[in-house]
Amino acid sequence: MANVAIVYYSAYGHTFELAKAIEKGAREAGAETRLRKVQELVPADIIKANKGLSYGSDLQKGLQEATLDDLTWADGIAFGTPTRFGSTTAQLKNLLDQTGPLWAKGALAGKVAAFFTGASTAHGGHEATILGLSTFAYHQGMLIMPMGYTVSGSSNPYGPTHISGGDGSIAVGEEEKRLAYEFGKNLAKVAQKIAGK
Ligand SMILES: Cc1cc2nc3c(=O)[nH]c(=O)nc-3n(C[C@H](O)[C@H](O)[C@H](O)COP(=O)(O)O)c2cc1C
């Protein structure tokens, strides 16, 4: 049985929905899973004053925050972030930037890395975010598992994605959840093989 961690940031809740679907897929494929949000960096008073941020924060209340131990525990890790100016969020990057000691020991080398994201528009930067984020895996010596076209109906070979609309009002749909779920199943299977479990 593989250990699969889903480590993500979500301000308004969309990426959280993808993360949950990936976790469900991995779990139902037999993996032991950890669904972990990363530490918030936006000051609490700013979140409180913003309806969307408060909503997203309340949704994820009680969920455990990711630690370096979650990364070393896992055989496969799905990293998720909303797209911010065509790139990853500071919140997810903040955790990745704490992994220097793991990098120095090669502690993440040979583990499977996968990525997912969301953006408000179709051309707002999904691919740029995933490709940019994937340099983390290269430097750590991780093995990247893309979605390819392996999941029936998938149209983003880089990983599960979502388009939330200019005002963020488009919820993650059933089809997007299905793709994320199947991706989670694949991640569990690949991680199990790679880990030789
Ligand atoms: C500061 C900021 C920058 C953003 N930059 C982009 C962007 O470059 N392209 C895009 O399509 N959406 C952009 N968005 C929109 C988010 O990616 C989108 O709302 C996403 O669905 C949010 O996911 P979440 O609900 O998990 O936080 C940006 C949002 C914020 C707050």
The ligand as a MOL file (V3000), in Angstrom:
LIG
                    3D

  0  0  0     0  0            999 V3000
M  V30 BEGIN CTAB
M  V30 COUNTS 31 33 0 0 0
M  V30 BEGIN ATOM
M  V30 1 C -3.7360 37.6280 -6.7660 0
M  V30 2 C -4.4280 36.7300 -7.7230 0
M  V30 3 C -3.8130 36.4460 -8.9500 0
M  V30 4 C -4.4630 35.6100 -9.8590 0
M  V30 5 N -3.8580 35.3500 -11.0580 0
M  V30 6 C -4.5100 34.6350 -11.9940 0
M  V30 7 C -3.9220 34.3730 -13.2650 0
M  V30 8 O -2.7780 34.7020 -13.5450 0
M  V30 9 N -4.6740 33.7150 -14.1790 0
M  V30 10 C -5.9640 33.3110 -13.9370 0
M  V30 11 O -6.6290 32.7660 -14.8180 0
M  V30 12 N -6.5100 33.4700 -12.6910 0
M  V30 13 C -5.8200 34.1180 -11.7400 0
M  V30 14 N -6.3690 34.2900 -10.4940 0
M  V30 15 C -7.6320 33.6090 -10.1710 0
M  V30 16 C -7.4390 32.2930 -9.4010 0
M  V30 17 O -6.4570 31.4840 -9.9790 0
M  V30 18 C -8.7640 31.5380 -9.4090 0
M  V30 19 O -9.7450 32.3370 -8.8160 0
M  V30 20 C -8.6830 30.1810 -8.7260 0
M  V30 21 O -9.8020 29.4280 -9.1350 0
M  V30 22 C -8.6990 30.2980 -7.2160 0
M  V30 23 O -8.5810 29.0160 -6.6500 0
M  V30 24 P -8.9500 28.7730 -5.1120 0
M  V30 25 O -10.4580 28.9060 -5.0090 0
M  V30 26 O -8.4990 27.4000 -4.8090 0
M  V30 27 O -8.2620 29.8120 -4.3010 0
M  V30 28 C -5.7350 35.0860 -9.5590 0
M  V30 29 C -6.3150 35.3440 -8.3100 0
M  V30 30 C -5.6780 36.1610 -7.4060 0
M  V30 31 C -6.3200 36.4240 -6.0760 0
M  V30 END ATOM
M  V30 BEGIN BOND
M  V30 1 1 1 2
M  V30 2 1 2 3
M  V30 3 2 2 30
M  V30 4 2 3 4
M  V30 5 1 4 5
M  V30 6 1 4 28
M  V30 7 2 5 6
M  V30 8 1 6 7
M  V30 9 1 6 13
M  V30 10 2 7 8
M  V30 11 1 7 9
M  V30 12 1 9 10
M  V30 13 2 10 11
M  V30 14 1 10 12
M  V30 15 2 12 13
M  V30 16 1 13 14
M  V30 17 1 14 15
M  V30 18 1 14 28
M  V30 19 1 15 16
M  V30 20 1 16 17
M  V30 21 1 16 18
M  V30 22 1 18 19
M  V30 23 1 18 20
M  V30 24 1 20 21
M  V30 25 1 20 22
M  V30 26 1 22 23
M  V30 27 1 23 24
M  V30 28 2 24 25
M  V30 29 1 24 26
M  V30 30 1 24 27
M  V30 31 2 28 29
M  V30 32 1 29 30
M  V30 33 1 30 31
M  V30 END BOND
M  V30 END CTAB
M  END
